[in-house]
Amino acid sequence: MNFADLDWRVLDRLRSTFLQEKFGSTGYWQSPRDLAQYHVSFGERIGWKWDAVLEELRDIGWAPPAGVETMIDWGCGSGVAGQRVLKAFPSLRRAAVGDSSPAAVEFALQGLRREHPGIESKAWSGTDASGGLLVISHVWNELDPEQRVQLLQLAGTAAAVLWVEPGTHETSRDLQTVRDHFREAFDVLAPCTHQGPCGLLAAGMERHWCHHFAPPPPEVFVSSDWSRFAVRAGIDLRSVPYSFLCLQRRPAGAAPASDDGWERILGRARISKPYARTLSCGVCGVCDTEVPKRQLPDWFKTFKNGEEPRRLRWIRDGDRATSVEQP
Ligand SMILES: C[S@@+](CC[C@H](N)C(=O)[O-])C[C@H]1O[C@@H](n2cnc3c(N)ncnc32)[C@H](O)[C@@H]1O
């Protein structure tokens, strides 16, 4: 279906389901039409987050390890996450999709077969993801505590995990805890630049959360359809916050991946007249750095415009940046 054919009776219902977090015991996908409507709108917006994550993985040179040829999209919904991942990693040969909604599984399978005809795809409801790349997207807040434990058990069997969630304080901090839960058995390859404990879980850091902003494709800003969608849905298209994890199982007995020495910028800078303040995370922990407008005007502008790089290394005098290095 086309974006121009949006049905607001469907989208309003889905939106209020997501906002109120009332998912219902039988789920909220009432028909394939619901999934089609979601796929081109809310789902596509989730796709932009995946695009940002997959671009970051490409930048750090990550791809599924040799021998990992199966992707499992758990809680697939309309299948947007799995489709993005398959497009990014041509080494994947097989796809499996699972969801508590049979309608979602069917819709996602049809999409996979249409968009990736060369990939062997099937429905999946297993509890063992051994040897596979497990993809999880926007499902955590729909799970009760027991289901969360089951999902973590499943993730613990995978060869690698790509996990994207909204960039809310609560869910991002949950993902930080998940990260530390897995860091003995897995290398955390992104967003973290180090394998130590999550610096944002340290005492005193409770008000911060590990989140980032995905840029929508430029054409979105000149699309009257998207602009109408944004107004009607009450969404700011410039601000697409997300949190994520890329985990790769560490071979038995292997040392953790080495720290890469960079700092990952978290969230958006706080801007005042004389400086920007950025939060970044690296091997030394989480640092709050002042970027003075007078000494570093270009960097001040970059942060003011929300165009921050993902990774950098501040050279500091105390907590004030004097210069910067980039990968
Ligand atoms: C917000 S949608 C996200 C769909 C898709 N992953 C995406 O990113 O667009 C959450 C999906 O999780 C599914 N879900 C909820 N609880 C589940 C469970 N216990 N097991 C499997 N899927 C579940 C829902 O049916 C729904 O399709």
The ligand as an SDF file (V2000), in Angstrom:
LIG
                    3D

 27 29  0  0  0  0  0  0  0  0999 V2000
    5.6610   -2.6150   18.4770 C   0  0  0  0  0  0  0  0  0  0  0  0
    5.6420   -4.1140   17.6340 S   0  0  0  0  0  0  0  0  0  0  0  0
    7.2530   -4.0940   16.9050 C   0  0  0  0  0  0  0  0  0  0  0  0
    7.2970   -4.9270   15.6990 C   0  0  0  0  0  0  0  0  0  0  0  0
    8.6380   -4.9410   14.9890 C   0  0  0  0  0  0  0  0  0  0  0  0
    9.6180   -5.6940   15.7310 N   0  0  0  0  0  0  0  0  0  0  0  0
    9.1070   -3.5400   14.6910 C   0  0  0  0  0  0  0  0  0  0  0  0
   10.1650   -3.1390   15.2010 O   0  0  0  0  0  0  0  0  0  0  0  0
    8.4260   -2.8340   13.9440 O   0  0  0  0  0  0  0  0  0  0  0  0
    5.8540   -5.3860   18.8910 C   0  0  0  0  0  0  0  0  0  0  0  0
    5.6300   -6.7870   18.3500 C   0  0  0  0  0  0  0  0  0  0  0  0
    5.9380   -7.7320   19.3890 O   0  0  0  0  0  0  0  0  0  0  0  0
    4.9780   -8.7590   19.3480 C   0  0  0  0  0  0  0  0  0  0  0  0
    4.9570   -9.4150   20.6780 N   0  0  0  0  0  0  0  0  0  0  0  0
    4.4610   -8.9360   21.8280 C   0  0  0  0  0  0  0  0  0  0  0  0
    4.6280   -9.8380   22.8170 N   0  0  0  0  0  0  0  0  0  0  0  0
    5.2420  -10.9150   22.2630 C   0  0  0  0  0  0  0  0  0  0  0  0
    5.6730  -12.1770   22.7660 C   0  0  0  0  0  0  0  0  0  0  0  0
    5.4910  -12.5130   24.0310 N   0  0  0  0  0  0  0  0  0  0  0  0
    6.2510  -13.0360   21.9100 N   0  0  0  0  0  0  0  0  0  0  0  0
    6.4370  -12.7030   20.6050 C   0  0  0  0  0  0  0  0  0  0  0  0
    6.0390  -11.5230   20.0770 N   0  0  0  0  0  0  0  0  0  0  0  0
    5.4470  -10.6430   20.8920 C   0  0  0  0  0  0  0  0  0  0  0  0
    3.6900   -8.0390   18.9980 C   0  0  0  0  0  0  0  0  0  0  0  0
    2.6960   -8.9180   18.4880 O   0  0  0  0  0  0  0  0  0  0  0  0
    4.1830   -7.0670   17.9440 C   0  0  0  0  0  0  0  0  0  0  0  0
    4.1550   -7.6200   16.6650 O   0  0  0  0  0  0  0  0  0  0  0  0
  1  2  1  0
  2  3  1  0
  2 10  1  0
  3  4  1  0
  4  5  1  0
  5  6  1  0
  5  7  1  0
  7  8  2  0
  7  9  1  0
 10 11  1  0
 11 12  1  0
 11 26  1  0
 12 13  1  0
 13 14  1  0
 13 24  1  0
 14 15  1  0
 14 23  1  0
 15 16  2  0
 16 17  1  0
 17 18  1  0
 17 23  2  0
 18 19  1  0
 18 20  2  0
 20 21  1  0
 21 22  2  0
 22 23  1  0
 24 25  1  0
 24 26  1  0
 26 27  1  0
M  CHG  2   2   1   9  -1
M  END
$$$$
